[in-house]
Amino acid sequence: MEQSEVVSSLSSALDSQVYKDVDSFFLENLPYGLTYDDVSLATRYSDILPGDVRLDTSLSDRLHLSLPIISADMDTVTESQMAIAMALNGGLGLIHYNFSRREQVKEVARVKNHIHGLIQEPITVTPDLYVGDVLDMIAKRRFSFCTFPVVDDKGIFLGLLSSPVVRERYRSTEVRVAMTSRSEVFTIQEEELGDNPIGAADRFFTEHMGIHKLLVVDRDDRLRGLFTLSDIERINEEARATVRPARDVDFRLVCGAAVSATRTVSGDLDKENMIGHVAALVSERIDAVAVSTAHGYTLGVGQAVTMLRQEFPDLTIIAGNVTTAEGIEFLAAAGANAVKVGQGPGSICTTRIVAGVGIPQLTALYVASRAAAKRGVRIIADGGIAKSGDVVKALTLADAVICGGLLAGCRETPGNIIEIDGKLYNQYRGMGSLEAMRDGSAARYGHPSVSQEKGKFAAEGIEALKEVSGRVDNTLAQLVGGVQSGMGYLGAPTLPDLRRQARYIRITAAGQREALPHDVVEVKATQVSR
């Protein structure tokens, strides 16, 4: 053996003694439970660039994603707008269940019927308003646009109120007088969009230079939506990038929704209500239903999953949450395709403090991953993700991650926006917080439905604020860049490669501090006008 080969062999042996594979690492670190900041990954030889990394994953044999990130089923994180943004970026949104059944089904329908680039429910005005009323609405709701379709009470398209006349000097003018009449506005019939609505809109704007809005109407001239030139240009730019939307076999965006294992007044599983609810979701072509509770290793959750599997054999069912191998086995046997792992790691969750239960997230994922591999189910890391490096570590064990706090500052969230000292914040609350449980999520934590006025229960979450951080696209782009970088360091072009390549080392508090910027005064760059 040549000297170089001897040195290489010795180095490899030394590395394997210090940097452990998954089973060796977690078993040797017993009885301690470890989370993301307790661990770092060792690099490997790499012949790939971060841009070459693929992040494709599956939650079942039917549900495939090009981005292994799911937005949390929380009422301050995921409704239709967030779910649409997630799917357009290749991920999945789980619409929360603090809705009536009808409202949740409507949210799912909005996602499944979304046409990228087509604003399907544009803000409209009626002809009897005054321009001053429109100006007040723009100021109150902080719209960044000032062009509005004009419709009557039946939705018939009458004309377009354009930005040149939405000015203070026209405040006392009626909309019917200020608007551009129907005969002068370009429209396209809904059926003319065909199988490629973006292509149809792009051709229109190419052929009609200087036009920035294209209104879509049906055969009865009811307004069905509008395209803007800026959106079409942005979509064309995205098409040249690597983002691949997550779609079903009919080219619709994928969408998931959470349901609870509700019970009757006698304490039995409310089978009729659950089946009716999920049937309505399935009729809208839902891609995944999550039976979502804080403690998934329970009789009620098992019964609910079994019942849904029998009623909807082709439906992707997600269940959870658990932190043990027994929990994985239980839900897999009941019929779950994927299991959510995590009890207490979320930034607004207090389960470990209130109930004294829960396992540090990385150890929980290790235990779950071993049981899941035997049963052929997927696992989803739910909670505790604070930065892109956490996503990389989670994906060495899990098939996908759920993000709540990381997305809660995005403009697509349904939380209320408030202003404090000149800064904008989104409302963010745990589904175990008092207000969220009063709004409907009490069943998630094993409590009966309780009104605002009566009943007491232990909150397992808090209410908080997240500074508004921009759009989902930008947040996900930053996360994806970090994950691709991490996988590049490990020489892992795909997620299965990442799981095979991962080697771990435990770090100390000093090691954690060393990982952060230190011993410097950080300077944040600002735009300088010239």
C-alpha positions as CSV (number, residue, x, y, z in Angstrom):
1,M,0.0,0.0,0.0
2,E,1.4,3.4,-1.0
3,Q,2.0,6.0,1.7
4,S,-0.8,8.3,0.4
5,E,-3.3,5.4,0.7
6,V,-2.0,4.6,4.3
7,V,-2.5,8.3,5.3
8,S,-6.0,8.3,3.7
9,S,-6.9,5.2,5.6
10,L,-5.7,6.5,8.9
11,S,-7.5,9.8,8.4
12,S,-10.7,8.0,7.5
13,A,-10.4,5.9,10.6
14,L,-9.8,9.0,12.8
15,D,-12.8,10.8,11.3
16,S,-15.0,7.8,12.0
17,Q,-13.9,7.8,15.7
18,V,-14.7,11.5,16.2
19,Y,-17.6,12.1,13.8
20,K,-20.3,9.4,14.3
21,D,-22.9,8.0,12.0
22,V,-26.5,8.4,13.1
23,D,-26.9,5.2,15.1
24,S,-23.6,5.4,16.8
25,F,-24.0,9.0,17.7
26,F,-27.4,9.0,19.2
27,L,-26.9,5.7,21.1
28,E,-23.6,6.8,22.5
29,N,-25.2,10.1,23.7
30,L,-27.8,8.4,25.8
31,P,-29.4,9.2,28.2
32,Y,-29.3,12.8,27.0
33,G,-31.9,14.3,24.7
34,L,-30.4,16.5,22.0
35,T,-31.8,19.3,19.9
36,Y,-30.5,21.2,16.9
37,D,-28.1,23.5,18.7
38,D,-26.5,20.6,20.5
39,V,-25.2,19.1,17.3
40,S,-23.1,20.0,14.2
41,L,-22.6,18.0,11.0
42,A,-19.2,17.0,9.7
43,T,-18.3,17.9,6.1
44,R,-17.6,15.3,3.4
45,Y,-15.8,15.2,0.1
46,S,-18.0,17.0,-2.4
47,D,-18.0,17.3,-6.1
48,I,-21.4,19.1,-6.4
49,L,-22.3,22.8,-6.2
50,P,-25.2,24.0,-4.0
51,G,-27.1,24.8,-7.2
52,D,-27.0,21.2,-8.2
53,V,-28.8,20.0,-5.1
54,R,-32.4,18.6,-5.5
55,L,-34.8,18.8,-2.6
56,D,-37.6,16.5,-3.9
57,T,-39.4,14.5,-1.3
58,S,-42.7,12.6,-0.8
59,L,-45.2,12.4,1.9
60,S,-46.9,9.3,0.3
61,D,-46.8,7.4,-2.9
62,R,-49.2,10.0,-4.3
63,L,-48.0,13.3,-2.8
64,H,-44.7,14.6,-4.1
65,L,-43.1,17.9,-3.2
66,S,-40.1,19.7,-4.8
67,L,-39.4,21.5,-1.5
68,P,-39.5,19.6,1.8
69,I,-41.1,22.5,3.8
70,I,-44.6,22.6,5.1
71,S,-46.4,25.6,6.6
72,A,-47.9,24.9,10.0
73,D,-51.6,24.3,10.5
74,M,-51.9,27.4,12.8
75,D,-54.5,30.1,12.6
76,T,-51.9,32.8,12.4
77,V,-49.8,31.0,9.7
78,T,-51.7,29.1,7.1
79,E,-54.8,30.0,5.2
80,S,-55.3,29.9,1.5
81,Q,-52.9,32.7,0.7
82,M,-50.0,31.0,2.5
83,A,-50.9,27.6,1.1
84,I,-50.9,29.0,-2.5
85,A,-47.5,30.6,-1.9
86,M,-46.1,27.4,-0.4
87,A,-47.3,25.3,-3.3
88,L,-45.9,27.8,-5.9
89,N,-42.5,27.3,-4.2
90,G,-42.8,23.6,-4.3
91,G,-43.9,23.0,-0.7
92,L,-47.2,22.4,1.0
93,G,-49.5,24.4,3.2
94,L,-51.7,22.8,5.9
95,I,-54.8,25.0,6.4
96,H,-55.7,25.2,10.0
97,Y,-59.0,24.0,11.5
98,N,-60.1,27.0,13.6
99,F,-62.8,27.5,10.9
100,S,-66.2,26.2,10.4
101,R,-66.3,23.3,8.0
102,R,-67.7,25.4,5.2
103,E,-65.0,28.1,5.7
104,Q,-62.1,25.6,5.6
105,V,-63.5,23.9,2.5
106,K,-63.7,27.3,0.8
107,E,-60.1,28.0,1.7
108,V,-59.0,24.7,0.2
109,A,-61.1,25.4,-3.0
110,R,-59.2,28.8,-3.3
111,V,-55.9,26.9,-3.4
112,K,-57.0,24.1,-5.7
113,N,-58.7,26.6,-8.2
114,H,-55.8,29.0,-8.1
115,I,-54.3,30.0,-11.5
116,H,-50.8,31.3,-11.0
117,G,-50.9,35.0,-12.0
118,L,-54.6,35.3,-12.2
119,I,-56.1,37.3,-9.3
120,Q,-59.3,35.4,-8.9
121,E,-61.0,37.6,-6.3
122,P,-59.8,41.1,-7.2
123,I,-60.8,44.0,-5.0
124,T,-63.8,45.7,-6.8
125,V,-65.8,48.9,-6.3
126,T,-69.4,49.7,-7.2
127,P,-70.5,52.6,-9.5
128,D,-72.4,54.4,-6.8
129,L,-69.3,55.1,-4.7
130,Y,-67.3,58.3,-4.9
131,V,-63.6,58.4,-5.7
132,G,-63.2,59.8,-2.1
133,D,-64.6,56.6,-0.7
134,V,-62.0,54.6,-2.8
135,L,-59.2,56.8,-1.5
136,D,-60.3,56.3,2.1
137,M,-60.4,52.5,1.5
138,I,-56.9,52.5,0.0
139,A,-55.5,54.4,3.0
140,K,-57.3,52.3,5.6
141,R,-56.3,48.9,4.1
142,R,-52.9,50.1,2.9
143,F,-53.3,48.9,-0.7
144,S,-50.2,49.3,-2.9
145,F,-52.4,49.7,-6.0
146,C,-55.2,52.1,-7.0
147,T,-56.8,50.5,-10.0
148,F,-60.1,48.7,-9.4
149,P,-62.6,46.8,-11.6
150,V,-66.2,48.2,-11.3
151,V,-69.0,45.7,-10.9
152,D,-72.7,45.8,-10.1
153,D,-74.4,43.8,-7.3
154,K,-74.5,40.7,-9.5
155,G,-70.8,40.8,-10.3
156,I,-71.3,42.0,-13.9
157,F,-68.2,43.9,-15.1
158,L,-69.1,47.5,-15.9
159,G,-65.7,49.2,-16.3
160,L,-62.3,50.0,-14.8
161,L,-61.5,52.7,-12.3
162,S,-57.9,53.5,-13.2
163,S,-55.1,55.1,-11.1
164,P,-55.0,58.5,-13.0
165,V,-58.5,59.4,-11.7
166,V,-58.0,58.0,-8.2
167,R,-56.7,61.4,-7.0
168,E,-57.7,63.9,-4.3
169,R,-58.9,66.4,-6.9
170,Y,-61.5,63.9,-8.1
171,R,-62.7,63.0,-4.6
172,S,-66.3,64.3,-5.1
173,T,-66.7,62.5,-8.5
174,E,-68.8,59.3,-8.7
175,V,-67.1,56.1,-9.8
176,R,-69.6,55.7,-12.6
177,V,-68.4,59.0,-14.1
178,A,-64.7,58.6,-13.4
179,M,-64.4,55.0,-14.7
180,T,-63.3,53.8,-18.1
181,S,-66.4,52.2,-19.6
182,R,-66.7,48.5,-20.3
183,S,-66.5,49.0,-24.1
184,E,-63.0,50.5,-23.7
185,V,-61.5,47.9,-21.5
186,F,-59.7,44.8,-22.8
187,T,-61.1,41.5,-21.6
188,I,-60.7,37.9,-22.3
189,Q,-63.3,35.1,-22.0
190,E,-62.6,32.6,-19.3
191,E,-62.6,29.6,-21.7
192,E,-60.1,31.3,-24.0
193,L,-57.4,30.8,-21.3
194,G,-57.3,27.1,-22.1
195,D,-54.7,24.9,-20.5
196,N,-52.0,27.6,-20.4
197,P,-53.5,30.8,-18.8
198,I,-50.1,32.4,-18.3
199,G,-49.2,31.8,-22.0
200,A,-52.6,33.3,-23.1
201,A,-52.0,36.4,-20.9
202,D,-48.4,36.7,-22.0
203,R,-49.5,36.7,-25.7
204,F,-52.1,39.4,-25.0
205,F,-49.6,41.7,-23.3
206,T,-47.1,41.1,-26.0
207,E,-49.6,42.0,-28.7
208,H,-51.0,45.1,-26.8
209,M,-48.0,47.1,-25.8
210,G,-48.8,49.7,-23.1
211,I,-51.7,47.7,-21.6
212,H,-51.1,46.7,-18.0
213,K,-54.3,45.0,-17.0
214,L,-56.3,42.2,-18.6
215,L,-59.8,41.4,-17.2
216,V,-61.2,37.9,-17.3
217,V,-65.0,37.5,-17.7
218,D,-67.4,34.6,-18.2
219,R,-70.0,34.3,-20.9
220,D,-72.4,36.4,-18.9
221,D,-69.8,39.2,-18.5
222,R,-69.3,38.5,-14.8
223,L,-65.9,39.3,-13.6
224,R,-63.8,36.2,-13.0
225,G,-60.4,37.7,-12.3
226,L,-57.6,39.8,-13.8
227,F,-54.0,39.5,-14.9
228,T,-51.4,42.3,-14.5
229,L,-48.4,42.8,-16.7
230,S,-46.0,42.9,-13.7
231,D,-47.2,39.6,-12.4
232,I,-46.8,37.9,-15.8
233,E,-43.3,39.3,-16.2
234,R,-42.4,38.1,-12.7
235,I,-43.8,34.6,-13.4
236,N,-41.8,34.4,-16.6
237,E,-38.7,35.3,-14.6
238,E,-39.5,32.5,-12.1
239,A,-40.0,30.0,-14.9
240,R,-36.4,30.5,-15.9
241,A,-35.3,29.8,-12.3
242,T,-35.3,26.5,-10.5
243,V,-38.5,26.8,-8.5
244,R,-40.9,24.0,-9.4
245,P,-44.5,24.4,-8.0
246,A,-46.0,21.4,-6.3
247,R,-48.9,20.2,-8.4
248,D,-51.3,17.3,-8.5
249,V,-51.9,15.1,-11.6
250,D,-54.3,17.6,-13.0
251,F,-51.8,20.4,-12.7
252,R,-53.6,22.0,-9.7
253,L,-51.5,23.3,-6.8
254,V,-51.3,20.8,-3.9
255,C,-53.0,21.7,-0.6
256,G,-53.4,20.1,2.8
257,A,-55.8,20.7,5.7
258,A,-55.9,19.8,9.4
259,V,-58.8,18.2,11.1
260,S,-59.4,17.3,14.7
261,A,-60.6,14.0,16.2
262,T,-63.8,15.5,17.4
263,R,-66.1,13.7,19.9
264,T,-69.8,13.6,20.6
265,V,-71.3,14.7,23.9
266,S,-71.1,11.1,25.1
267,G,-67.4,11.0,24.5
268,D,-67.4,8.8,21.4
269,L,-65.6,9.7,18.2
270,D,-67.9,11.8,16.1
271,K,-67.6,9.6,13.0
272,E,-70.4,11.2,11.0
273,N,-69.1,14.7,11.4
274,M,-65.5,13.7,10.6
275,I,-66.4,11.7,7.5
276,G,-68.7,14.5,6.3
277,H,-65.9,17.1,6.8
278,V,-63.2,15.1,5.1
279,A,-65.6,14.1,2.2
280,A,-66.2,17.8,1.6
281,L,-62.4,18.4,1.5
282,V,-61.9,15.4,-0.8
283,S,-64.6,16.8,-3.2
284,E,-62.4,19.8,-3.6
285,R,-59.4,17.5,-4.5
286,I,-57.5,17.9,-1.2
287,D,-54.1,16.3,-1.4
288,A,-53.5,15.6,2.3
289,V,-55.5,15.6,5.5
290,A,-53.7,15.9,8.9
291,V,-55.3,14.5,12.0
292,S,-53.6,17.1,14.1
293,T,-53.3,16.9,17.9
294,A,-50.6,17.6,20.4
295,H,-50.6,13.9,21.5
296,G,-51.1,11.6,18.6
297,Y,-50.5,8.3,20.5
298,T,-54.0,8.1,21.7
299,L,-57.1,6.0,21.2
300,G,-59.1,8.8,19.6
301,V,-56.4,9.7,17.0
302,G,-55.9,6.0,16.2
303,Q,-59.6,5.5,15.7
304,A,-59.8,8.7,13.5
305,V,-56.9,7.6,11.3
306,T,-58.3,4.1,10.9
307,M,-61.8,5.4,10.0
308,L,-60.4,7.8,7.5
309,R,-58.2,5.2,5.9
310,Q,-61.2,2.9,5.5
311,E,-63.4,5.6,4.0
312,F,-60.8,7.3,1.8
313,P,-58.2,4.6,0.8
314,D,-56.3,6.8,-1.6
315,L,-56.1,9.9,0.6
316,T,-52.7,10.9,2.0
317,I,-53.2,11.0,5.8
318,I,-50.8,12.8,8.1
319,A,-51.1,12.1,11.8
320,G,-49.4,13.3,15.0
321,N,-47.8,14.5,17.0
322,V,-45.6,11.8,18.6
323,T,-42.0,11.5,19.9
324,T,-41.6,7.8,20.4
325,A,-41.1,4.7,18.3
326,E,-44.3,3.3,19.8
327,G,-46.2,6.3,18.6
328,I,-44.9,5.8,15.1
329,E,-45.8,2.1,15.1
330,F,-49.3,2.9,16.4
331,L,-50.1,5.6,13.8
332,A,-48.5,3.6,10.9
333,A,-50.7,0.6,11.9
334,A,-53.8,2.8,11.9
335,G,-53.1,3.8,8.3
336,A,-51.1,7.1,8.4
337,N,-48.8,7.8,5.4
338,A,-46.7,10.3,7.3
339,V,-46.4,11.2,11.0
340,K,-45.6,14.5,12.6
341,V,-42.8,14.4,15.2
342,G,-42.4,17.0,17.9
343,Q,-43.9,17.8,21.3
344,G,-42.9,21.2,22.8
345,P,-40.1,22.5,20.5
346,G,-42.0,25.3,18.9
347,S,-41.1,28.9,19.8
348,I,-44.6,29.6,21.2
349,C,-45.3,26.2,22.7
350,T,-45.2,25.6,26.5
351,T,-46.2,22.0,26.6
352,R,-42.9,20.9,28.3
353,I,-43.3,23.6,30.9
354,V,-47.0,23.1,31.5
355,A,-47.3,19.3,31.2
356,G,-43.7,18.3,31.9
357,V,-43.5,16.1,28.8
358,G,-41.7,16.2,25.4
359,I,-38.4,15.2,24.0
360,P,-35.6,17.4,22.6
361,Q,-36.4,17.5,18.9
362,L,-33.3,15.8,17.3
363,T,-33.4,12.8,19.6
364,A,-37.2,12.5,19.0
365,L,-36.5,12.5,15.2
366,Y,-33.9,9.8,15.6
367,V,-36.1,7.5,17.5
368,A,-39.0,8.2,15.1
369,S,-36.9,7.7,12.0
370,R,-35.8,4.2,13.0
371,A,-39.4,3.1,13.6
372,A,-40.7,4.8,10.4
373,A,-38.1,3.0,8.3
374,K,-39.3,-0.3,9.5
375,R,-43.0,0.6,8.8
376,G,-42.4,2.3,5.5
377,V,-44.0,5.6,6.6
378,R,-42.6,9.2,6.3
379,I,-41.9,11.5,9.2
380,I,-42.2,15.2,9.4
381,A,-40.1,17.3,11.8
382,D,-42.6,19.7,13.5
383,G,-41.3,22.6,15.5
384,G,-38.1,24.1,16.7
385,I,-36.9,25.2,13.3
386,A,-35.2,28.6,13.8
387,K,-32.7,28.8,10.9
388,S,-31.8,27.0,7.7
389,G,-29.1,25.0,9.4
390,D,-31.8,23.5,11.6
391,V,-33.6,22.4,8.4
392,V,-30.5,20.6,7.2
393,K,-30.0,18.8,10.5
394,A,-33.7,17.8,10.6
395,L,-33.6,16.5,7.1
396,T,-30.8,14.1,8.0
397,L,-33.6,12.2,9.8
398,A,-36.9,13.4,8.4
399,D,-38.6,13.6,5.0
400,A,-39.9,17.2,5.5
401,V,-40.1,19.9,8.1
402,I,-43.0,22.1,9.3
403,C,-42.3,25.8,9.9
404,G,-44.5,28.1,11.9
405,G,-42.4,30.9,13.5
406,L,-40.1,31.2,10.5
407,L,-43.1,32.0,8.3
408,A,-45.2,33.9,10.8
409,G,-43.7,37.3,9.8
410,C,-44.6,36.9,6.1
411,R,-47.3,39.0,4.5
412,E,-49.2,36.0,3.4
413,T,-50.1,35.0,7.0
414,P,-53.7,35.6,8.2
415,G,-52.5,37.2,11.5
416,N,-53.4,40.8,12.3
417,I,-50.8,43.4,11.4
418,I,-50.1,46.0,14.1
419,E,-47.7,48.9,14.2
420,I,-45.5,49.6,17.3
421,D,-42.9,52.4,17.3
422,G,-43.0,52.6,13.5
423,K,-42.4,48.9,13.0
424,L,-45.0,46.4,11.6
425,Y,-45.7,43.1,13.4
426,N,-47.8,40.1,12.7
427,Q,-49.9,38.4,15.4
428,Y,-48.5,34.9,16.1
429,R,-49.9,32.5,18.7
430,G,-49.6,28.9,19.6
431,M,-52.7,26.7,18.9
432,G,-52.5,25.8,22.6
433,S,-52.8,29.4,23.6
434,L,-56.0,30.4,25.5
435,E,-57.3,32.5,22.6
436,A,-56.6,29.9,19.9
437,M,-58.3,27.2,22.0
438,R,-61.3,29.5,22.6
439,D,-61.5,29.9,18.8
440,G,-61.7,26.1,18.3
441,S,-58.4,24.3,18.8
442,A,-59.0,23.0,22.4
443,A,-59.6,19.5,21.0
444,R,-56.0,19.5,19.8
445,Y,-54.9,19.5,23.4
446,G,-57.4,17.1,24.8
447,H,-59.8,19.7,26.2
448,P,-63.5,20.1,25.5
449,S,-64.7,23.0,23.5
450,V,-65.0,25.9,25.9
451,S,-66.5,29.3,25.4
452,Q,-65.0,32.6,26.3
453,E,-67.2,33.0,29.3
454,K,-67.0,29.6,31.0
455,G,-64.7,26.7,31.6
456,K,-61.0,26.5,32.5
457,F,-58.2,24.6,30.8
458,A,-54.4,24.6,30.8
459,A,-52.9,26.7,28.0
460,E,-49.9,25.0,26.3
461,G,-48.9,28.0,24.1
462,I,-48.5,31.7,24.2
463,E,-49.5,34.7,22.1
464,A,-46.7,36.7,20.6
465,L,-45.7,39.1,17.8
466,K,-43.4,38.6,14.8
467,E,-41.9,41.5,12.9
468,V,-43.2,41.6,9.3
469,S,-40.4,40.1,7.2
470,G,-41.7,40.4,3.6
471,R,-43.1,37.7,1.3
472,V,-43.0,34.0,1.6
473,D,-41.0,33.7,-1.7
474,N,-38.1,35.6,-0.1
475,T,-38.1,33.7,3.2
476,L,-38.2,30.3,1.4
477,A,-35.4,31.4,-1.0
478,Q,-33.2,32.1,2.0
479,L,-34.0,28.8,3.6
480,V,-33.5,26.9,0.4
481,G,-30.1,28.6,-0.2
482,G,-29.0,27.5,3.3
483,V,-30.2,23.9,2.9
484,Q,-28.5,23.6,-0.5
485,S,-25.3,25.0,1.0
486,G,-25.4,22.5,3.8
487,M,-26.0,19.6,1.5
488,G,-23.2,20.8,-0.7
489,Y,-20.8,20.6,2.3
490,L,-21.8,17.0,2.8
491,G,-21.5,16.1,-0.9
492,A,-25.2,15.2,-0.9
493,P,-27.1,16.0,-4.2
494,T,-30.4,14.6,-2.9
495,L,-32.2,14.1,0.5
496,P,-31.6,10.3,0.6
497,D,-27.9,11.1,0.0
498,L,-28.0,13.6,2.9
499,R,-29.3,10.9,5.2
500,R,-26.6,8.5,4.1
501,Q,-23.8,11.1,4.4
502,A,-24.7,12.6,7.7
503,R,-22.1,12.4,10.5
504,Y,-22.6,14.1,13.8
505,I,-20.7,15.6,16.7
506,R,-22.1,17.0,19.9
507,I,-21.0,20.6,20.7
508,T,-20.7,22.5,24.0
509,A,-22.1,25.9,24.9
510,A,-18.8,27.4,24.0
511,G,-19.0,25.6,20.6
512,Q,-22.5,27.2,20.1
513,R,-21.1,30.7,20.9
514,E,-18.2,30.0,18.5
515,A,-20.7,29.3,15.7
516,L,-22.2,32.8,16.0
517,P,-20.5,36.0,14.9
518,H,-18.3,37.1,17.8
519,D,-15.6,39.5,18.9
520,V,-16.7,42.0,16.2
521,V,-19.0,44.9,15.9
522,E,-21.5,43.8,13.2
523,V,-22.2,46.4,10.5
524,K,-25.4,46.1,8.5
525,A,-25.1,47.4,5.0
526,T,-27.6,50.1,4.0
527,Q,-28.5,51.5,0.6
528,V,-26.7,54.8,-0.1
529,S,-28.3,57.1,-2.6
530,R,-26.1,59.0,-5.0
